[in-house]
């Protein structure tokens, strides 16, 4: 009983982690090897030094996506969060001196059914241990309520002005401390972000079959930069579970996350489903005999 309790409390984690690494290396010697169908295009130190800045201008990301597509990739999972707009910038790559709109270039490159974009369906933990920005929390709460209350087709196609009164009420309910002048700003942001998710919801998420299933509850603000929210991609996948443990190594990643009563696959699951021509909306999560 004591040993079981210590396992649940994670007392043996310091021993489990290194042995897990050893077991992975040992059994890896007997595995058939990495699939030739999977290629990782990494942004390493050499790639960053060649461009001489990070984050890259989105013009470069757009070029990379197009080149990978020309190389014959069936699915391109872009594991880079695009939560903020970049805006027009001076062209430093070709040194033309002209301003280039990286957001527009990237939007054009990724508006394709072979693209899988990452989203963060749970709040990013601040390194300083502080609280998440209050406006982001308000937007998050309103966005979740909108997705639960409205039909996905209506959200995806209805302009904010037509639902403004009700969304203001939702903001007031979810964030009673919000000032009156903030409710339109938060409401508009929440509606626009909800509309982006709603466009992908039918094919990129599913309803868990077991109502008792408990998955990580999501609370997030806008999952993608406002300048890219008009983009329709092949699939989207959650990356909010990607986290390093105390040893600085990522050893586990949740396969699904819950948001607005829907289950959203992780980026890897979404990309894998697309590669084998499976519909993410047909996925199901089953409970094991242990109840997990």
N, C-alpha and C positions, 0 to 999 in steps of 0.2 A: 504494500500500500504506500509506504513512504517513497519507494523508488518511483512508483507511478506518478505520485504527486510531484516529485522533483523533476520528472520528465516534462510534465505539463507546464511547470513553472519555468522551464528552460535552463535548469541548473546545469545540465550536461551539454549545453550548447557549445561551450568552449572545446569539448572533446568531439562532438558530432561534426563540427565544421571541417577540421583537418582530416578526419577519417573519411568524410564524404568526398573531399578532394582526392584522397588516395584511391578510394574505390572507383571514382570516375576515371582516373588515369589508368588504373589496372584493367578495368573492364573495357576501356577504350582500345586496349591492345588487341582485343578479340572482336571488335566491331568491324563491319564491312567498310568503314571509312565514310568520309563526308560525301554527300550526294553531289554529283556533277551538275545537278539542276539548280543548285544554290550557289550564288556568288555574292560575297560581301565586298561592296565598294566602300572602303573606309576613308574617312577624312583624318589622316594622320598628321604628324608634325611636318613631314615633307610637303604634303598637300597644302597645309596652312602657310608654310614659309614661301611656297611658290606664288601664292596670292598676296602674302604679306599682311593679312588682316583676318580677324574673326570677330563677329560672324561675317561670312562671305556676303558680298552683294548678291541679291537674289537672281541677278542676271547670270551669275556663274552657276548657281544651282539649276536654273532653267537650262543652261547649256549642258550640264551634266546629265540631267534627266533625258534630254533629247538624244545625247550620244549613247546612253544606256539603251534607250528604245531602238536606236538604229542598230545596235549590236545584237538585237533579237530577243531582248528580255520579254517574257510573257507577263510578268508581274513586277512592278517596281514599288517596294515599300520604302517610303522616304521617312527614315527615323530621325527627323529633325522637327521639333515643335515650332510652329509658325503662329505664335500667340500674339505677336505685336506687328503692326504695320511698319514697313521700312521707309516707304516714301521715296520720291525721286532723289537721286544722288548724282554727283558729278562722275562721269566715266573716268575711272582711274586705270582700268585694265587696258583699253585700247588707246588711252591718252588723247581722246578726241576733244576733251574739254566740254563735251555736251552733257546735258543731264539725261539720265536714263531712269526709267520707271521699273525698278526691279520687281515690285509687286505685280505689275501688269505682265511682265515677261514670264514670271513664274506661274501666274494664274493661267496663262495660255498654255504653258508646257505641261501642267499637271491636270488640266481639264480633259481627262482621258480615262477610259474605263480600265486601263492597266495600272492605275495609281492607287496605292493604299497610303492614306495620310494618318499620322498619329494625333490623338487627342488626349487631353488630361481630364479624366472624369472624377478625379479627387484632387483636393487642394494641394499645391506644392508646399512642402514644409520649409519654413524659413530657417536658414542656417543659424540665425541669431536667437532662435527660439521665440521670436515675437509672434503676434497675431497676424493672420492674413488681413489684407486691406479690407476695411468694412464695406466699401462700395462693391468690391468683388464678391463678398459674402452675400450682399443684398441681391446683386445680379444673379448669383448662383441660385439662391432660394427662389427668386421669381421665375427664373428659367425652368427650374424643375416643376414648379406648380403649373406653369403654362403648358408644358409637355403632358402633364397629367390631366389637365382640364380640357384642352382643345384637341380637335382632330388634327392629325399630322398634315393632311392635305390643306386644311384651312390655314394652319400656321405657315406652311411653305409658300402660300400664294396670297395671303391677305396682308395688305399694307398696315403698318402699325397704327396709322391715323384712325382706321375703322374700329380698332379694338382698344384705343388709347384709354378710354374711361375705365374699362374693366381691368386692364393691365395695371393702371394706377392703383386700383383697389387691391389687386394682388400684391403689389409692392408694399402697400400700407399694411396688409395682413402679415406678410412674410418679414417685413422690416418696419415695425411700428415706430422706430426711432428716426426713420428717414424724413428729412425735411420735405415740405411740399414741392419746393423747386427741384429737388433731387429725383422725385418720383418719375417724371417724364424721362430724364436722362437714363436712370436705371432701367425703367420699363422698356425704352426703345432698344437699349443694348441687350436686354434679356430676350426681347421678342426676336431681334435679328439673329442672335446666337441660337435660339430655339428653332428658328426657321431653317438654319443651316443643318442642324441635327435632324429636324423633321424630314428634310429632303432625302436623307440617307437612312432614316429609321427603318423603312419597310424591308430593305435588303441588307442592312448592316447590324441589325440587332434582333433579338428574339425574346419571347415571353417564357420565363422559366416554367417548366411543367409542374414543379413541386412548389406549392405556395409557401411551404415551410422552409424552403431553401434560404439560407442566409449567406449572401455574398457581400463584399464591401460596399457600403452605401456611398454614393458619390455626391459630392457637393462642390461644384466648380462654377467659375464664371465663363465668359465666352471662350470656347475651345480653340478658336482660330482667329487670326487677325481679321479685322473688319474688312480690310481691302481684299480679302480672299474668300469672303463668305458667299460670294456668288458662284464660286467654283463647285462643280459637281464631279466627284471622283468615283472610282470604281468601288472603293470600300474605305472605311475608317476603322481604326483600332485603338484601344486604350493603352496608354503607357504610364498611367499614374502609379501602377504597382511596381515599376522598375525602381529598385532601390538597393543600395549596397548595404551589406551587414557590417557589423563592428570590425570585421577583418578587412574591409575595403573591397570585398568581392561580391558580385551579384550571383547568388546561388539559387534563387527561386523567383519566379514571376507569376502572379495570378493570371489564370487563363481567361477570366471574365470579370467584369465589374458591373454593378447595378447602378442604373440611373433612370429616374422617372418610370419605375416599375418595369424597366426593360433590362435585359442582359446584353452587354456589349462585349464582344470578344476582344482579346488583347491584339496588339498589332501583328504579332507572329501568327496567331490563330486566324486572323482575318486574311493575311497574305497567303497562308497555307490553303485556306478554303478556296480562295480565288484561283490559286494555281491548279487545284484539282477540279476546278469547275463546280464547286459546291456552293450552295446559297447559304450565306451566314444566317439568314432568317430561319433556316430549317435546322439549325443546331439546337441541341438540347443539353441541359445540365442534369445529371442524375446523381442522386445521393448514393454513397457507398454503404456497405453494411455497418460501418462505424458511424454513419450519420453525417459525414462530411461531404 
